[in-house]
Amino acid sequence: MFSDQPPSTSVVFKHLKSSQFYILLIDEFTDQRLSSSLEDRPDLILIDVSHFQFQASLQLIRLIRSKKISVPLINLVRDDHYLARVQSLQAGADDVLSFPFAYEELDARLDSLFRRASMGANHLDGTVLRHTDLELNTDTREVIRDGISAKLTVKEYDLLVYFLQNPGMVLARKTIMNNVWGQSWTGDDNLLDVYIRYLRKKIERPKLEKLIQTVRGVGYILK
């Protein structure tokens, strides 16, 4: 999240935190700061132009896209004029939302971007995903660790694919649910913990390091 406001005063930041998003707040718009912050490829970039100039947000978007960073990006703008939306989209934003707005609309637009990103990410035919001694073949859907094959259910497979696409990243519970179960899921949040437990039983091996680790208060990480 790019913002010129400290977390304690940004209402957007507070809303995202209450929705259990894992947020990296960036308030210095330098090329070096941008590169170091985005090297782990976040799930989404949100630019909150609450006070600084609109043109600055366009420059920031162009800088992000010039680095070939294709992460979904939404620009929050003050000006509701159609030109602000057009210029944001032309600069490289995937969506634009103008203040004031209902947080339900922000959530819906974020969900839409997550859904579109996950749809593209799921087309992995012919790809072999590897992490340490774990290998997943997307053609055969075969999973092997330490030379031992693991037979996964459809949802266990989808969950593992998502982890393998984001190794070393702390993934918030809500982010995982959005990408694996989709936005329409309204069931028990504990379902994620259940499937993590199932997946661990199938891919963990005695005397080998545990791959899927819990990050307390946030979610999980594939290490």
ABEGO torsion letter per residue (X at the ends): XBBABBAAABAAAAAAAAAGBBBBBBABBBAAAAAAAAAAGBABBBBBBAABBAAAAAAAAAAAAAAGBABBBBBBBABABAAAAAAAAAAGBABBBBOBBBAAAAAAAAAAAAAAAAAAAABABGBBBBBEABBBBAAAGBBBBGGBBBBBBAAAAAAAAAAAABBGBBBBAAAAAAAAAEAABABBAAAAAAAAAAAAAAABBBGBBBABBBBBGAEBBBX
